[in-house]
Structure formats: C-alpha cells, structure tokens
C-alpha cells in the first residue's frame, strides 16, 4: 500500500497526532517532548482562544497501517490582515525520512490552503508567536529547549527538494553566565534610571505580579509588532497565556521596569531549563512527570531559558536592556545557572543580538521559516 492521508476529526485521533512526535524521537538525546495534555489544549478548537482569529486542519499520514507523519495547516486571519498577505501556515510537522510521505502530507495541506483562497504557505509556525516556530537547520547535536522545535537533519532537505525557499532565519545563542555584571551594563543601567526616572520591580509572591500580568502581554504586543508574522494577541489570548505561564514563574527570575507613573516599560522573564525534566517525563505529568518538572523549576539547575524580553518601542535602544540584565545576572549567579539559552531571535533583529556582545557566547543553533507559492 502507498501513503494514506487522513484528516484528524476526533479527540482519539488528535492524541495520536500529538504522541507521534514523542514516539518518533523517543531515542533522540536532543529532542524535548512537549506535554501531551498541553498540546492537546493548544490544538483544541474549543479551548484555544487563538481560534478566534485562526482556522486549522490536521492530517496524519499512514503507511502499512502505521502513522508515519503529521502536519497542521493554519490560517491566522489577523496576521494576514496586519501584513496584507494571503498566507497559510504549516506547523506541528513531523515525518519519517520518506519522500512519498512528505509529498503526501504537503500536498494535503497545500490543497487545503488553496481551497481557502491562500496564495502562499509558510512555516513551520504555530497559531501565534507564542507557539513554536522555525525549522532547525543547524545545531542538531545541541539540547533543545521547551520553547523551540527540534527536528532531524533530513527535514530541511525535504522542504528544499519540494521547492520551499528561505523566508526568514532565527539565531539561538548559548550565553555563559559571567562572574559578575559587566561594568558597562552597570554604568548604562544607572544612567538610564536617572535620565528616565525608571525603577526596577521585583516580586516575592505570585499575587504581587498579577496586577502587572495584563501589562506584560500588552508590552509584548507593542514590542513584537514589527517581528516576522506577528499579530497582536487578543484579550482572550492574553487571559489564556496569563493563566498558563504566571503560576509557573520562579519570581526572582522576573524583572519589571516601570516609570515614575508605575507604567510598565520593559520586562525580562527567565525560567529554569525544563529540557531534561521534560525528557524524563516523556510528555506526561502523571504519575511521575510532575516530580521531574518541580525539581527543575524549584531545585538546582545548570541552565536558564530566556523566555521573554520585551521593551516598549518608545524605550528601545535607550539602554533599558542593560538595566534588565543588571538585575537578572546576580540572580542567575545566586541560583547557580551556568548558561542561558536565548531561544530563537530573528537574524535581522540586530538590536536584540547586540545585547550579547559583552558576554561569552556561542551561536549554536539556527532555524528557518520556509515559504512557497501555491
């Protein structure tokens, strides 16, 4: 038998769709599995508020009765309006190294996109900027993070074989934690505080951060507006992410910068690396997965992931980042972190990447969004 493509139409099939990624990479030392239940919610059209502005379809590929691939087709209508495009997205992409399987998956999603009136397709992307994006093209021997896609080296080879071309690249850096805050950061931080009347805020209890949670995502909406494919999060999406992420935070790893009116102008949020804990959990919180995650969040950890750094546009390029890291670096040292993962940064975003110039660092991964006319 050849390849059979089936649309996912039931919860049972959706679970198979989610678990295929975990099964495909079960012996890979670099892949980081997501949590099955969390991904089920992300893909659920009744639970994920992204479907306010998105449409989607999911396909599974079968060969000899076994699942051998998966792909999602998505349309973010809000993003298309913002960027004046007619683009579909592909994502949640996994497949065995078989051209027949890959062609069948992409034929299905391209046909669907064309039926929706789209002119191009690009990815891998998620519904929003908060989802995973970018196919790994360098750094296959590096441990992944919970915020980024890991894939086998044959993935980009198949994309290019089918005529997909580079649309955008992201760089990722491994930044080694210094013994102290660089002098330049300290000097710039003090100048910025005095010049603009800024102050650093820290939170000791989760209830203290809740009044700023909405402002954090509003700042993200403003700061990320010019970035590739970004569309402002809706209020329902903000509420969704607030409930998802705020309870997970280790509060000393959160730094907020406010002005004299107590308006949030910048935020830096880091989280202890969950990579090894997620590998041990194999996608499940129960019966023991949550123990590994709690140990990673609350206990000793060599790595820290920089989840979110956002500066309001009217304060960008004014040294506010130096103020953020002047506060966070001593926390990182105290917590025993040896390195930080930048997670994906657009290659054209020189303002962001220049902030690492004062640190020992290694650009250890590169990922790519591909595009094709349909």
Rosetta blueprint (number, residue, H / E / L):
1 X L
2 X L
3 X L
4 X E
5 X E
6 X E
7 X E
8 X L
9 X L
10 X L
11 X H
12 X H
13 X H
14 X H
15 X H
16 X H
17 X H
18 X H
19 X H
20 X H
21 X H
22 X H
23 X H
24 X H
25 X L
26 X L
27 X L
28 X L
29 X L
30 X L
31 X L
32 X L
33 X L
34 X L
35 X L
36 X H
37 X H
38 X H
39 X H
40 X H
41 X H
42 X H
43 X H
44 X L
45 X L
46 X L
47 X L
48 X L
49 X H
50 X H
51 X H
52 X H
53 X L
54 X E
55 X E
56 X E
57 X E
58 X E
59 X E
60 X E
61 X E
62 X E
63 X E
64 X L
65 X L
66 X E
67 X E
68 X E
69 X E
70 X E
71 X E
72 X E
73 X E
74 X E
75 X E
76 X E
77 X H
78 X H
79 X H
80 X H
81 X H
82 X H
83 X H
84 X L
85 X L
86 X L
87 X E
88 X E
89 X E
90 X E
91 X E
92 X E
93 X E
94 X E
95 X E
96 X L
97 X L
98 X L
99 X H
100 X H
101 X H
102 X H
103 X H
104 X H
105 X H
106 X H
107 X H
108 X H
109 X H
110 X H
111 X H
112 X H
113 X H
114 X H
115 X H
116 X L
117 X L
118 X L
119 X L
120 X E
121 X E
122 X E
123 X E
124 X L
125 X L
126 X L
127 X L
128 X L
129 X L
130 X L
131 X L
132 X L
133 X L
134 X L
135 X E
136 X E
137 X E
138 X E
139 X L
140 X L
141 X L
142 X L
143 X L
144 X L
145 X L
146 X L
147 X L
148 X L
149 X L
150 X L
151 X L
152 X L
153 X L
154 X H
155 X H
156 X H
157 X H
158 X H
159 X H
160 X H
161 X H
162 X L
163 X L
164 X L
165 X E
166 X E
167 X E
168 X E
169 X E
170 X E
171 X E
172 X E
173 X E
174 X E
175 X E
176 X E
177 X L
178 X L
179 X L
180 X L
181 X L
182 X L
183 X H
184 X H
185 X H
186 X H
187 X H
188 X H
189 X H
190 X H
191 X H
192 X H
193 X H
194 X H
195 X H
196 X H
197 X L
198 X L
199 X E
200 X E
201 X E
202 X L
203 X L
204 X L
205 X L
206 X H
207 X H
208 X H
209 X H
210 X H
211 X H
212 X H
213 X H
214 X H
215 X H
216 X H
217 X H
218 X H
219 X H
220 X H
221 X H
222 X H
223 X H
224 X L
225 X L
226 X L
227 X L
228 X L
229 X L
230 X L
231 X L
232 X L
233 X L
234 X L
235 X H
236 X H
237 X H
238 X H
239 X H
240 X H
241 X H
242 X H
243 X H
244 X H
245 X H
246 X H
247 X H
248 X H
249 X L
250 X L
251 X H
252 X H
253 X H
254 X E
255 X E
256 X E
257 X E
258 X E
259 X L
260 X L
261 X L
262 X L
263 X L
264 X E
265 X E
266 X E
267 X E
268 X E
269 X E
270 X E
271 X E
272 X E
273 X L
274 X L
275 X H
276 X H
277 X H
278 X H
279 X H
280 X H
281 X H
282 X L
283 X L
284 X L
285 X L
286 X L
287 X L
288 X L
289 X H
290 X H
291 X H
292 X H
293 X H
294 X H
295 X H
296 X H
297 X H
298 X H
299 X L
300 X L
301 X L
302 X L
303 X E
304 X E
305 X E
306 X E
307 X E
308 X E
309 X E
310 X E
311 X E
312 X L
313 X H
314 X H
315 X H
316 X L
317 X L
318 X L
319 X L
320 X H
321 X H
322 X H
323 X H
324 X H
325 X H
326 X H
327 X H
328 X H
329 X H
330 X H
331 X H
332 X H
333 X H
334 X H
335 X H
336 X L
337 X L
338 X L
339 X E
340 X E
341 X E
342 X L
343 X L
344 X L
345 X E
346 X E
347 X L
348 X L
349 X L
350 X H
351 X H
352 X H
353 X H
354 X H
355 X H
356 X H
357 X L
358 X L
359 X L
360 X L
361 X E
362 X E
363 X E
364 X E
365 X E
366 X E
367 X E
368 X E
369 X E
370 X E
371 X E
372 X E
373 X E
374 X L
